[in-house]
Amino acid sequence: MTKILLSLHVLAAILAVGPVTVAASMFPATLRRTTGDRDGARTTLTTLHRICRVYAGIGIAVPVFGFATASSLGVLGDAWLITSIVLTAAAAGILILLILPGQDRALTDTAAPSETPAPAAARRLAMATGVFNLLWATVTVLMIIRPGSTTGA
């Protein structure tokens, strides 16, 4: 059962977090280019935002399967897992509190014909997305290295 849970956890991470990471990373660059082809860029921004929102919801499966796997392995109290949980919560907080609302504001700003998106908004989104991606990369490394692992990997 542990192998099934671990497989589901890894698949959920790849299929849910991957699209959010890519779409959120593309959003600020697309936002910077909205001055030229406003309608085309807005369509792209809307699509990227939708991907982030939908896959963020699906991403709830990652910690659910993660907790089930950790419980099955008996590692719920291990320091590397607790660190991973804290970093995952931080990444989720950045996504929910900074990235998704920032994208919403940017979409609202691009809807007004006279408004041009502020470069500062694109920079803030790029920074928040970079931190989000860095947190997920760190969690991934912790999951692979697993300090104290008996597998020797």
C-alpha positions as CSV (number, residue, x, y, z in Angstrom):
1,M,0.0,0.0,0.0
2,T,2.9,2.4,0.7
3,K,4.2,2.1,-2.8
4,I,0.7,3.0,-4.2
5,L,0.4,6.0,-1.9
6,L,3.9,7.2,-2.7
7,S,3.2,6.8,-6.4
8,L,0.0,8.8,-6.1
9,H,1.8,11.5,-4.0
10,V,4.5,11.9,-6.7
11,L,2.0,11.8,-9.6
12,A,-0.1,14.4,-7.8
13,A,2.9,16.6,-7.3
14,I,4.0,16.4,-10.9
15,L,0.5,16.8,-12.4
16,A,-0.7,19.5,-10.0
17,V,2.3,21.6,-8.9
18,G,4.0,21.4,-12.3
19,P,1.3,23.3,-14.2
20,V,1.0,25.9,-11.5
21,T,4.8,26.5,-11.5
22,V,4.9,26.9,-15.2
23,A,1.8,29.0,-15.6
24,A,2.7,31.3,-12.7
25,S,6.2,31.7,-14.1
26,M,4.8,32.7,-17.5
27,F,2.3,35.2,-16.1
28,P,4.7,38.1,-15.3
29,A,6.5,38.0,-18.6
30,T,3.2,38.0,-20.5
31,L,1.9,40.8,-18.3
32,R,4.9,42.9,-19.3
33,R,4.0,42.4,-23.0
34,T,0.4,43.5,-22.7
35,T,1.1,47.0,-24.0
36,G,1.3,45.8,-27.6
37,D,-1.3,43.1,-28.4
38,R,-3.6,43.9,-25.5
39,D,-6.4,41.5,-26.4
40,G,-4.2,38.5,-27.2
41,A,-2.1,39.1,-24.1
42,R,-5.2,39.3,-21.9
43,T,-6.5,36.0,-23.3
44,T,-3.2,34.4,-22.5
45,L,-3.1,36.0,-19.0
46,T,-6.7,34.7,-18.3
47,T,-5.7,31.2,-19.4
48,L,-2.6,31.2,-17.3
49,H,-4.5,32.5,-14.2
50,R,-7.2,29.8,-14.8
51,I,-4.5,27.1,-14.9
52,C,-3.0,28.4,-11.6
53,R,-6.4,28.5,-9.9
54,V,-7.6,25.1,-11.1
55,Y,-4.4,23.2,-10.5
56,A,-3.9,24.9,-7.1
57,G,-7.2,23.3,-6.1
58,I,-6.1,19.9,-7.5
59,G,-2.8,20.4,-5.6
60,I,-4.6,19.6,-2.3
61,A,-4.1,16.0,-3.2
62,V,-0.3,16.4,-2.8
63,P,-0.2,16.9,1.0
64,V,-3.1,14.4,1.4
65,F,-1.2,11.6,-0.3
66,G,2.0,12.9,1.4
67,F,0.6,12.5,4.9
68,A,-0.8,9.1,4.0
69,T,2.5,8.0,2.7
70,A,4.5,9.4,5.7
71,S,2.1,7.7,8.1
72,S,2.5,4.5,6.2
73,L,6.3,4.8,6.4
74,G,6.2,5.9,10.0
75,V,8.2,9.1,9.4
76,L,5.7,11.7,10.5
77,G,8.0,13.0,13.3
78,D,11.2,13.1,11.1
79,A,12.8,16.5,10.9
80,W,13.1,16.4,7.1
81,L,9.4,15.7,6.7
82,I,8.4,18.5,9.2
83,T,10.7,20.9,7.3
84,S,9.0,19.8,4.0
85,I,5.5,20.4,5.5
86,V,6.5,23.9,6.7
87,L,8.0,24.8,3.3
88,T,4.9,23.3,1.5
89,A,2.6,25.4,3.7
90,A,4.8,28.5,3.0
91,A,4.5,27.8,-0.8
92,A,0.7,27.4,-0.5
93,G,0.5,30.6,1.4
94,I,2.5,32.5,-1.2
95,L,0.3,31.1,-3.9
96,I,-3.0,31.9,-2.1
97,L,-2.0,35.2,-0.6
98,L,0.3,36.8,-3.2
99,I,0.3,35.1,-6.6
100,L,-3.4,34.4,-7.3
101,P,-4.6,37.8,-5.9
102,G,-1.8,39.5,-7.8
103,Q,-2.9,37.8,-11.0
104,D,-6.5,38.9,-10.3
105,R,-5.4,42.5,-9.9
106,A,-3.3,42.4,-13.0
107,L,-6.3,41.0,-15.0
108,T,-8.5,43.7,-13.6
109,D,-6.0,46.4,-14.6
110,T,-5.6,45.1,-18.1
111,A,-9.4,45.1,-18.6
112,A,-9.5,48.9,-18.4
113,P,-8.8,50.4,-21.8
114,S,-6.7,53.3,-20.4
115,E,-4.8,51.3,-17.8
116,T,-1.4,50.0,-18.6
117,P,-0.1,47.3,-16.3
118,A,2.4,48.6,-13.8
119,P,5.9,47.2,-14.2
120,A,6.0,47.0,-10.4
121,A,3.1,44.5,-10.5
122,A,4.9,42.2,-12.9
123,R,8.0,42.4,-10.8
124,R,6.2,41.6,-7.6
125,L,4.5,38.6,-9.3
126,A,7.8,37.4,-10.7
127,M,9.4,37.7,-7.3
128,A,6.6,35.8,-5.5
129,T,6.6,33.2,-8.2
130,G,10.3,32.8,-7.9
131,V,10.1,32.2,-4.1
132,F,7.2,29.8,-4.7
133,N,9.3,27.8,-7.2
134,L,12.3,27.8,-4.9
135,L,10.3,26.5,-2.0
136,W,8.9,23.6,-4.2
137,A,12.4,22.8,-5.5
138,T,13.7,22.6,-1.9
139,V,10.8,20.3,-0.9
140,T,11.6,18.1,-3.9
141,V,15.2,17.9,-2.9
142,L,14.3,17.0,0.7
143,M,11.9,14.3,-0.5
144,I,14.7,12.8,-2.7
145,I,17.6,13.1,-0.1
146,R,15.5,12.2,3.0
147,P,18.1,12.7,5.7
148,G,18.4,9.5,7.7
149,S,17.0,7.4,4.9
150,T,17.6,3.7,5.1
151,T,17.8,3.4,1.3
152,G,21.2,5.0,1.2
153,A,20.0,7.3,-1.6
